[in-house]
Structure formats: structure tokens, C-alpha cells
Amino acid sequence: SIPQDFSSAIGALMEVLDGGPPGMIIGGVAVIALGFPRTTVDIDATVWFPLGDLDALVRRLGRAGIEPRMEAAIDFAKTNHVLLMKHRDSGAPIDISLAVLPFEEEAIARRRMIDVGGLRMAIPRVDDLLVYKMVASRPQDLRDVEELLLRYVDTVDLPRSRRLVAEFGAVLERSEMLITFDQLVALARGSGES
């Protein structure tokens, strides 16, 4: 389940996202919402918002009780495409990635609403979350991919995920990304047959 201290922070973030800009919760919280119980230390989100107008986004977040957790957060975000924020009441860290790629825009447009224990949130479709996780490819991300595939391998749009993983692997010159993805898919399919 979603960590208790994150619930109010997610509620505040969804209040902002419901009024625009288009965005969604990604990362560990999205994985938990999709049925894999795991721990997470922050809330990851992504928004489609012009980099030149981040002051307006920070003000909107501030009205919902979400504030920068570092000096010069906007300058940092313009360079690194992530706003490092925190929920004032709970102290929960919130990392808001600023979407700039066509894939991210499309993933946000395809997001879906989900209810987890009375907490309503926008999250990616599983096939898009798999791509986000494969691009990050840290050990926990690969574990998330494995768990998501075990749960959704028969219902997810795998050709879409595989095509996007291949494209990112080529652009990032990480050919092992697609090999790893294919291995995880094969593992998930094999476990379903046993």
C-alpha cells in the first residue's frame, strides 16, 4: 500500500495536476499502485510544462503546499529537467520530471486514473511505465519491470514497450537495454507456464 505519510502529499500533487499541467505519478508509487508492494523514499511525477514558465508551476505547487527543497530549484530544473520539491505538511520528497520528449508527452496523454485505498491518482499505462523503468535501469527499476511483467505480461502492449525500449537503447547507445527487456519478458512468460 502507499506509505501513509505520502497520501496527503499525493493528494496535494493530484490537486495541482487535476487543474493542469498535464502530468502523472511515476516511479515507485506507480508500481505500488499497480499491485507490487515495495518501499519507496520519494514521490516521482512528470509534467508537460514549458521550461520558460517554471515560476508559474512552482507558484501553483506552493498553493497546494508543495515547496522547493533546495535553493535555486528553478535554475536546477532548467538544466536537469527535474524540480526537487517537498510536501510542506508531511515532508515527503517529490521529484517532478519535466517532460520534453515525444514519448513523455504521449505517455502523459495516455495516463489513466486509478484508485488505491481511496487515494485517486494519475499513473502511466503499464507499457509506458515499463519503458520509464527500462530507461532508468537501476537494480530496483529492473526489479519493478520484472514484477510488472509477472503481473501484466498477458495484458500489456508489449510490442509498443519493446519498440520504445529499442529506440531509447539506440539513442542512448545502450544495446543491452533491449536484451535485458527481452530476458525479463521471457522470464515472465516462463513463470506463467509453470
MARTI-269004 format. One record per atom (N, C-alpha, C): residue in one letter; z, x, y. Coordinates in steps of 0.05 Angstrom, whole numbers, plus 32768, in hexadecimal, padded with zeros to 4 digits. Layout:
// residues N
AZXY...
This chain:
// residues 194
S800080117FE8S800080008000S800080128019I7FFA8006802FI7FF980148049I8015801C8051P801A80358059P8035803D8061P803F802B8077Q805880238075Q8064800F8088Q8061801780A5D8066803180ABD8064803A80C7D8048803A80D1F8034803880BFF8018803780C8F800F801B80CFS801D800680C5S80137FEB80C8S80107FE380E6S80257FE980F6S80237FE28112S800E7FF28121A800A800B8118A7FF6801C8125A7FDA8012811EI7FD6800A8105I7FBC7FFF80FDI7FB77FE5810CG7FCB7FD5810EG7FC87FBC811DG7FC07FC1813AA7FCD7FD58147A7FC67FDB8163A7FA97FE68164L7FA17FF78151L7F8680028152L7F727FEB814DM7F777FD9813BM7F657FC38136M7F627FB1814EE7F787FAE815DE7F777F9F8176E7F627FAA8189V7F617FC5818BV7F4D7FD2819CV7F317FCF8190L7F2E7FD48176L7F147FD28169L7F097FB68169D7F1A7FA28167D7F117F868167D7F047F7F8182G7F0D7F8C8197G7F017F8681B1G7EEA7F9981B9G7EE17FA981A5G7ECE7FBE81AAG7EDE7FD681B3P7ED57FEE81AFP7EBB7FF681A4P7EB97FF18186P7EA17FF1817BP7E9E7FEE815EP7EAA80068150G7EBB8000813CG7EC88016812EG7ED5800B8115M7EE3801E8107M7EF0801680EEM7F04802C80E5I7F15802580D3I7F28803780C7I7F19804580B0I7F1C806080AFI7F10806F8099I7F278080808DG7F208093807CG7F3480A58071G7F478099805DG7F5E80A4805BG7F71809D8046G7F7A807F8048V7F7D80758060V7F8580598062V7F7080468056A7F57804C805BA7F41803C804FA7F41803E8031V7F4780568027V7F4880598009V7F5F80497FFEI7F76804A800BI7F8D803A8002I7F86801C8003A7F7880138018A7F717FF7801BA7F5E7FEE8004L7F4F80017FF9L7F3C7FFB7FE4L7F497FFE7FC8G7F6380027FC7G7F7180007FADG7F7B80197FA1F7F7880307FAEF7F8280497FA2F7F9C80517FB1P7FB3804D7FA3P7FCC80547FB1P7FCF80727FB4R7FD1807C7FCCR7FD380987FD1R7FE2809C7FEBT7FEA80B47FF1T7FF980B9800AT7FE480C28020T7FEB80BD8038T7FDB80C8804FT7FEE80CC8066V7FE780E08076V7FF980E7808CV7FEF80DD80A7D7FD780D280A8D7FCC80C980C1D7FB980B180BDI7FB180A680D3I7F9D809080D2I7F84809B80DDD7F6E809A80CED7F5480A380D7D7F43808B80DEA7F36808D80F4A7F24807780FCA7F0A80848108T7EF68074810BT7EDE807D8118T7ED48067812BV7ECA806F8142V7EBF805B8155V7EA48065815FW7E9380528166W7E7A80588173W7E7E80538191F7E80806981A0F7E87806781BCF7E7A807E81CBP7E70807A81E3P7E63809081F2P7E7780A681F9L7E7080BF81F3L7E8180D581F9L7E8880D78216G7E7580CF8228G7E7980D18244G7E8D80BD8250D7E9680AA823FD7EA780948249D7EC28093823AL7ECA80AB8231L7EE380AB8220L7EFC80A38230D7EFC80A7824AD7F13809F825AD7F1880818256A7F0280718255A7F0580548252A7F11804E8236L7F08805C8222L7F1280588207L7F30805F8205V7F3880768211V7F54807E8211V7F65806A8220R7F5B805F8236R7F6A804A8245R7F6E80318233R7F5880298226R7F5A80118215R7F6E801681FEL7F6D802E81F2L7F80803481DDL7F9D803481E8G7FA0803F8200G7FBA8040820DG7FC680258211R7FB580118218R7FC07FF6821CR7FCA7FEA8201A7FC07FF581EBA7FC97FEB81D0A7FE07FFD81C5G7FEA801081D6G8000802081CDG7FF7803981BDI7FDF804181C1I7FD4805981B3I7FCE806E81C8E7FDB808581C7E7FD8809981DCE7FD080B481D1P7FC580C581E2P7FBD80E081D9P7FD580F081CFR7FD1810081BBR7FE7811081B1R7FE4812E81B8M7FD2813381CBM7FCF814F81D5M7FC5814E81F2E7FCA81638200E7FBF8166821BE7FA081688218A7F92815F822CA7F758162822DA7F6881568214A7F72813F820AA7F67813381F2A7F4A812B81F6I7F428123820EI7F27811A8212I7F1481328211D7F1C8148821ED7F0B8161821DD7F08816A8200F7F1E816981F1F7F1D817181D5F7F0A815F81C5A7F0B814581CBA7EFA813181BDA7EDC813581C4K7ED6813D81DDK7EBA814181E4K7EAE815981D5T7EBF816C81CET7EB6818481C0T7EB6817F81A1N7ECC81738198N7ED18170817BN7ECB8155816FH7EC481428180H7EBE81268178H7ED481198169V7EED811F8171V7F0481118166V7F1A810F817BL7F2480F6817FL7F3A80F18192L7F5480F28181L7F6681048189L7F7F8107817BL7F9480F68189M7F9B80E0817DM7FAC80CC8189M7FC580C78178K7FD880B78183K7FEF80AE8173K7FF78093817CH80038084816AH800D80698171H8029806D817DR802C80648195R8045806981A4R805E805F8195D805D8047818BD8076803C817FD807D80488164S8069804D8153S806F80578138S806D80758136G805F80818149G8059809E8148G804380A68134A803680928128A802180978115A800A80A68122P800180BD8117P7FEA80CB8122P7FD080BB811BI7FBF80B9812FI7FA580AC812CI7F8F80BE8135D7F7D80C68122D7F6680D78129D7F4E80C4812BI7F4280C38142I7F2B80B18146I7F1280C38149S7F0180C38134S7EE880D18135S7ED480C28146L7EC580D18156L7EB180C48168L7E9680C68159A7E8D80B08151A7E7480AF8141A7E5C80B68152V7E4B80C88148V7E3480D08157V7E1B80D08145L7E1E80CF812BL7E0780D08119L7DFD80B48112P7DE380B2810CP7DD880988104P7DE7808C80ECF7DEE809E80D8F7DFE809480C1F7E18808680CAE7E25809380DDE7E3F808880E6E7E3B806D80F5E7E26806B8105E7E2180528112E7E1B803C80FEE7E0B804380EAE7E04803080D5E7E1D802880C5A7E2E803C80BEA7E46803680AEA7E58802380BDI7E5B802880D8I7E6C801780E8I7E607FFA80E9A7E467FF880ECA7E397FDE80ECA7E3C7FCF80D2R7E3F7FDE80BCR7E427FD280A1R7E5F7FCD8099R7E727FD580AAR7E8E7FD480A3R7E967FB7809AR7EAC7FB6808CR7EB57F9C8083R7ED37F988089M7EDB7F80808CM7EF77F7A8092M7F057F768077I7F1E7F808076I7F2D7F7E805DI7F4A7F778065D7F587F698054D7F747F628059D7F857F708044V7F987F80804DV7FAA7F8E803BV7FC67F878042G7FD27F768032G7FED7F6D8036G7FF17F608052G7FDE7F51805BG7FE07F438074G7FD67F54808CL7FCF7F6D8086L7FC57F7F809BL7FA67F7F809AR7F997F7680B0R7F7C7F7380B0R7F717F8C80BDM7F5C7F9880AFM7F507FB080BAM7F327FB180B3A7F237FC080C4A7F077FC580BEA7F067FE080B0I7EF77FE0809AI7EF47FF9808BI7ED67FFC8083P7ECE8014807BP7EB280178072P7EAD80098057R7E9480038051R7E8D7FFC8036R7E9180148025V7E97800F800BV7E9E80257FF9V7E88803A7FF8D7E6E80327FF8D7E5980467FF7D7E598058800FD7E61804E8027D7E62805F803ED7E7B8070803EL7E9280658035L7EAA80758033L7EA7808D8020L7E988089800BL7E91809F7FF8L7E8380B68007V7E7180AE8019V7E6280C38028V7E7580D2803BY7E8580C3804AY7E9880D0805CY7EA980E4804CK7EB380DC8035K7EC480EC8025K7EB681058019M7E9D81018011M7E8D81188006M7E87812C801CV7E8281238034V7E7C8136804AV7E9681468050A7EAD813A8050A7EC681488055A7ECC815B803DS7ECA81518025S7ECC8161800CS7EE581738009R7EFB816B8016R7F1481798010R7F1E816F7FF5P7F30817C7FE8P7F3981737FCEP7F4281567FCDQ7F51814D7FE2Q7F5981317FE2Q7F41811E7FE5D7F2D81277FF5D7F1581167FF8D7F0781127FDEL7F0481287FCFL7EF681267FB5L7F0681157FA1R7F2181177FA3R7F3281057F92R7F2D80E87F9AD7F2B80E37FB4D7F2680C87FBDD7F0B80BE7FB3V7EF680CF7FB4V7EDC80C77FA9V7EDE80C07F8CE7EED80D17F7DE7EF080CC7F60E7EFE80B17F5CE7F1380AC7F6AE7F2280927F67E7F11807A7F70L7F03807D7F86L7EF280677F8FL7EDC80617F7BL7ED080767F70L7EBB80727F5CL7EC680657F42L7EDE806E7F3AL7EEA80617F22L7EED80437F26R7EF3803B7F3FR7EF7801E7F44R7EDD800F7F4AY7EC9801D7F56Y7EB2800E7F62Y7E9780187F58V7E9680297F44V7E7C80357F3CV7E6780207F35D7E70800A7F2AD7E5C7FF57F22D7E557FE27F38T7E637FE37F4FT7E5E7FCF7F64T7E547FDC7F7EV7E567FF67F80V7E4E80047F99V7E30800B7F99D7E25800E7FB1D7E0980157FB4D7E0780337FB1L7E07803D7F98L7E0680597F92L7DED80677F9CP7DD5805B7F99P7DBD80687FA4P7DBF806E7FC2R7DCB805C7FD1R7DCF80617FEER7DE280797FF2S7DF980787FE4S7E0D808E7FE7S7E0080A87FDFR7DF280A97FC9R7DE680C27FBFR7DD180CD7FD2R7DC180BB7FDDR7DAC80C47FF1R7DB980D08009L7DCE80C38013L7DDC80CD802BL7DEB80E78026V7DF880E9800EV7E0581028007V7DF181198005A7DD981137FF9A7DC481277FF7A7DBB81308013E7DB7811D8025E7DAE81238041E7DC38134804FF7DDC812D804DF7DF1813D805AF7DF38159804DG7DF1815A8033G7DF281738025G7DDC8186802EA7DC4817B8033A7DAD818B803CA7DB281958059V7DBA8182806AV7DBF818A8086V7DD5819E8089L7DEA819B807AL7E0181AD807BL7DFE81C5806AE7DE781C7805BE7DE281DD8049E7DF981E08035R7E0081C98029R7E1581C88015R7E0A81B97FFDS7DF881C67FEES7DEA81B97FD8S7DFE81B07FC2E7E1581BD7FC1E7E2981B67FACE7E34819A7FB1M7E31818F7FC9M7E3C81757FCFM7E30815F7FBDL7E1581607FBAL7E08814C7FA9L7E0F81517F8CI7E10816A7F83I7E1881707F68I7E3381657F61T7E4681697F73T7E62815F7F70T7E6281417F6FF7E5381347F81F7E5281177F81F7E47810C7F66D7E3181187F5DD7E25810F7F43D7E3981137F2CQ7E4981287F2DQ7E5D812D7F18Q7E7281187F19L7E7B81107F31L7E9080FC7F33L7E8580E07F2BV7E6C80DA7F31V7E6080C17F28V7E5F80C17F09A7E5680D77EFDA7E5480D87EE0A7E7080D57ED3L7E8480E27EDFL7EA080DF7ED6L7EA980C27ED7A7EA480B57EEDA7EAC80997EF0A7E9D80877EDCR7E84808C7ED8R7E74807C7EC4R7E7E80817EA8G7E85809A7EA2G7E8F80A17E87G7EAA80947E81S7EBB80937E96S7ED680877E91S7ED480697E8DG7EBF805D7E98G7EBB80407E95G7EB280397E79E7EA6804C7E6BE7E9C80477E50E7EB0804B7E3BS7EC680597E41S7EDA805F7E2CS7EEC80487E26
